[in-house]
Amino acid sequence: MALRVFSVDYHHVQAPFEIVLWIMLASLAKLGFHWSGRVPAVVPESCLLIMVGLLVGGVIYGVRHSAPPTLSADAFFLFLLPPIVLDAGYFLPGRLFFENLGTILWYAVLGTLWNVLGIGLSLYGVCLLAHSSLGDVSLLHCLLFGSLIAAVDPVAVLSVFQEMHVNEQLHILVFGESLLNDAVTVVLYKLFESFLRLPSVSGLDVLLGGCRVVVVGLGGLFVGLFFGLVAALTSRFTSRAQVIAPLFVFLYSYLSYLTSEMLHLSGIMAIVTCAVTMKQYVEANVSERSNTSIQYFLKMWSSVSETLIFIFLGVSTIQDVHMWSWPFVCSTLLLCLVWRATGVLLLTAVVNKLRRNTVTFRDQFIIAYGGLRGAICFSLVFLIDDFPKKRLFITTTIVVILFTVFVQGMTIKPLVELLDVKRKKRALPTVSEEIHSRLIDHLLAGIEDVVGYWGQHYWKDKFEQFNRKYLRRFLIREDHQARSSILRVYQELERREQRGDEEAPPLVDPRSHSRPLLPEEMDSIRRILSRNLQNFNNKTPAYSRHTLHQDATTDRTRKPLYRHQSLGERYTYNTQGEDGEFNGCRRVRAGLSRSHTVCALSPRPILQDSSVPAASAHTGGPVDPQPSAAREEQVSPQHQAPAGRAPKKQLSFVLESEKQP
């Protein structure tokens, strides 16, 4: 055989070559979408990508006369879903999420159970009515189909809600519910799938299934927490190898997902918990360049995965395995809308009694209407074991996905504008806003501590104290321990701005004729601000109610504060405004109907050796029989005014009765 000068061996590179072509096709489709003028304002990105997939699938089917390649469940759950969930968990707004965690869990757990049982039982009733064509569909099959069709896809929800810029509360409720809803639906799907493989289902099996749901959810939570803490600890020792620091974020998070799937736990819960746990510690340990690399790589990876998912949804629709049934398909569409709407209304009516910021009816409508289905239910339906009506389940799932993405996804933005739903504030928060919000948090935590109410501010303050004393000292490098809270707020705002958030305002007003700042000038301004904030922190310690300096009089026995039980007793306290001296006298009067406070200013000097309290001198009341020596003992030496000091004003608060005896 003669030597070949040129040869082609496609089978050697077939798999990676086709993967690169699919990614290139998806990226070009997304690029063309954003350069298509007014199309993004009318059609969501997910709809256009699905249409591109339908077109590509039709071309492949017409050329090959066979079904195009489909998106396998293993490829979706092991390679495409983890980067999307990791990106959502890493950039999760922690404050909003944990403030609304109770409502999110209420929607995600009880709302999902409501939809699964409602859709499954209703479809079983439809199958009994249409016994001639759907008589071979059992109750467990209907419940299994209800568990997968109730999965609200966070990919579709994110792609639609990020374009509308709805208010923060509505966005976190819909996004958090869709994120945790997947974990619940996958667990319920596997539970009903295991029930189908049993010869018979008893009451004990149902009880064990409920325990399994709890174990799967909590197990994924603890697995993610463990890997998140290990990732934070590992990043502490990357100061001399900053190049590989971002790699640990991806490896540990993906390892938590794979470990949970290996142990049959919730991988979605694991990777979300891991991302939330390691975020604040990893960002403090690695450099700014590493943080930027992590952020951009996560955004790129998740964007490519979302694009591939929608492309393959359209491609996989062109199949020859479809089975049609008008009663089953139309009933599924109607039941998905009805049961979700009723569930949102009923659950919100209960949770609004416990929330300070109630969920309005407009927000409830958007939550119910925003239940978009996507690739999760599409991948789960292919995992069902073969039985006569599996093709009907596949066709119905595709119809529901196309209806929710195209009809609901394209009409939800006009509905938001029609209902005048509150939009998101476009500007990023300033340092002053962040400092004032933290001041309010400290104030509310102190009030809850004083009144003995264990609210969210109380537990948040306890966790912050534990985090500062133990976790940050153990998980963050020593050279990053002494940073002030103001400087950390400033750096966090800088990181948000560097991420290129769409809602962030431009640094320079385009209408202005002034010259934009150069990168060197911006770096100089940042260095000056950081140095000044650090110097200010060294001079003025950051506020924390746990580290306040103890007063010199704390070792003395404090008098307990009593709550007034009746109007028959009256207490009068006189307060010295500048030196903090306290002179108290007690008056007891009977028959008081109502009291009010009278504030008086006295220019008289304070006589330390006087046996008459200042309040008696002003009001003409009786003289306190307490000797002057005992009263002088109550005043600390450092608060006593020197003899030669000028007279000071005295601020007196006297409780007077409207009825003078």
Order of alpha helices (4+ residues) and beta strands (2+ residues): alpha-alpha-alpha-alpha-alpha-alpha-alpha-alpha-alpha-alpha-alpha-alpha-alpha-alpha-alpha-alpha-alpha-alpha-alpha-alpha-alpha-alpha-alpha-alpha-alpha-beta-beta-beta-alpha-alpha-beta
